[in-house]
Every structure is written in C-alpha cells, then in structure tokens.
C-alpha cells in the first residue's frame, strides 16, 4: 500500500522531498511516543549504539525512502514493489560492509534467492515478448 500511495502522490503532486520529510517526521513522532510508553530510554545506551541508530535512521529511513520516492516517478507500482523487495538484500550487504555484521550461510542463501527471484521476474516478460514476435 505504501508503494501504491507514493506512486499516486508523486503523480499528482510531484513533491518527493516534501513527502520524504513528512514521512520521516511522522515515523519519528510515533517512534518517540511508543518508546516513551514501551521502552526504558537510557542516554548511555543510545550513545553506545549511535552508529547503528544513525545508519538505520539516516541511510535506511531517510535516504533510502527518499530515493524510492524519486525512483517511483518513472515506474509503475507493480514492478516497483518487486524491485523494492531487494531492500533486504541491500540492507544485509550494507550491514556487512558498514557495521561489520557477520553473515551466516542462511543469510547468504536468502539474499541469493531474493536476488535471483527479482532478476527472473523482470527478465521473464522480456523473454516472453521476444518469443511472441518470433512465432
């Protein structure tokens, strides 16, 4: 629903930075509210995990979603949803490179399955079109 909503919003208003900022503010607001009710907030723990928090908040939450909004200006929602399913693959690779997280064999196999499935789902229609024109 998020991808469909972004596609409609961008087609009607073409304000990707506004939508990205608004989305970040809404998520931040609700995150703070839920944290106040359900978590014990300790400044020392926040400072100890500042790199992970900045990574998740700025790169994943801010930049990635804003780039998604820009990308959806030129693509329909269905292919966008398939392509954006690679988010987990890129997040895993980025966590491995930037945060030195260790990937086990299940993580690698899962990433490969997702990658091959997305590539296959994008190439199969092209292959079918070429075969229709040959016959």
C-alpha positions in Angstrom: 0.0 0.0 0.0 2.9 2.3 0.7 4.3 1.9 -2.8 0.9 2.5 -4.4 0.3 5.6 -2.2 3.7 7.0 -3.1 3.1 6.4 -6.8 -0.3 8.2 -6.7 1.1 11.0 -4.6 4.1 11.7 -6.8 1.9 11.6 -10.0 -0.5 14.1 -8.5 1.9 16.5 -6.6 5.5 15.8 -7.7 6.9 16.7 -4.2 9.3 13.9 -3.4 11.4 15.8 -0.9 8.3 17.0 0.9 6.8 13.5 1.1 10.1 12.1 2.3 10.5 14.7 5.0 6.8 14.3 6.1 7.2 10.5 6.2 10.4 10.9 8.4 8.6 13.3 10.7 5.6 11.0 11.2 7.7 7.9 11.8 9.9 9.9 14.3 6.9 11.2 16.1 5.3 7.8 16.5 8.6 6.1 17.4 9.2 8.6 20.2 5.6 8.1 21.5 5.9 4.3 21.5 9.4 4.5 23.0 8.2 6.6 25.9 5.4 4.0 26.7 7.1 0.7 26.0 10.9 1.2 26.4 13.3 2.3 29.0 15.2 5.2 27.5 18.9 5.3 28.6 21.1 8.0 27.1 24.3 5.9 27.6 22.8 3.0 25.6 21.7 5.4 22.9 25.2 6.9 22.7 26.8 3.4 22.6 24.6 2.4 19.6 24.8 5.8 17.9 26.4 4.4 14.7 23.7 1.8 14.3 21.0 4.3 15.0 22.4 6.8 12.5 22.7 4.1 9.9 19.2 2.9 10.4 17.7 6.3 10.7 19.6 8.3 8.1 20.6 5.8 5.5 17.7 3.3 5.7 14.9 5.6 6.8 15.8 8.9 5.2 17.9 8.5 2.1 16.6 5.1 1.0 12.9 6.1 1.2 13.6 9.5 -0.5 15.4 7.7 -3.3 12.5 5.3 -3.5 10.1 8.2 -3.9 12.3 9.7 -6.7 12.5 6.3 -8.4 8.8 5.8 -8.4 8.3 8.8 -10.5 9.3 6.8 -13.6 7.9 3.3 -12.8 4.5 1.7 -12.1 3.7 0.3 -8.6 3.8 -3.4 -9.5 7.4 -3.5 -10.8 8.4 -1.1 -8.1 7.2 -3.5 -5.4 9.2 -6.3 -7.0 12.3 -4.3 -7.3 12.0 -2.8 -3.8 11.9 -6.4 -2.4 15.6 -6.2 -2.8 15.7 -3.8 0.1 16.6 -6.7 2.5 19.4 -7.8 0.2 21.0 -4.3 0.1 20.4 -3.8 3.9 22.2 -7.1 4.6 25.1 -6.2 2.3 25.4 -2.7 3.8 25.2 -4.0 7.4 28.0 -6.5 6.5 30.2 -3.7 5.0 29.4 -0.7 7.2 28.6 -2.3 10.5 30.9 -5.4 10.2 28.0 -7.8 10.9 28.7 -11.4 10.3 26.6 -13.2 7.7 25.9 -16.9 8.1 25.1 -19.3 5.2 21.3 -18.8 5.7 21.7 -15.1 5.2 23.7 -15.5 2.0 21.4 -18.2 0.6 18.3 -16.0 1.4 19.9 -13.0 -0.3 20.7 -15.1 -3.4 17.2 -16.5 -3.6 15.7 -13.0 -3.4 18.2 -11.6 -6.0 17.6 -14.4 -8.4 13.8 -14.2 -8.0 13.8 -10.5 -8.7 16.0 -10.9 -11.8 13.9 -13.8 -13.0 10.6 -11.9 -12.5 12.0 -8.9 -14.5 13.6 -10.9 -17.3 10.8 -13.4 -18.0 8.4 -10.9 -19.5 11.1 -9.7 -21.8 11.9 -13.3 -22.9 8.2 -13.9 -23.5 7.8 -10.8 -25.7 10.8 -11.9 -27.8 9.3 -15.4 -28.3 5.9 -14.0 -29.3 7.5 -11.9 -32.1 9.5 -14.9 -33.4 6.4 -17.1 -33.8 
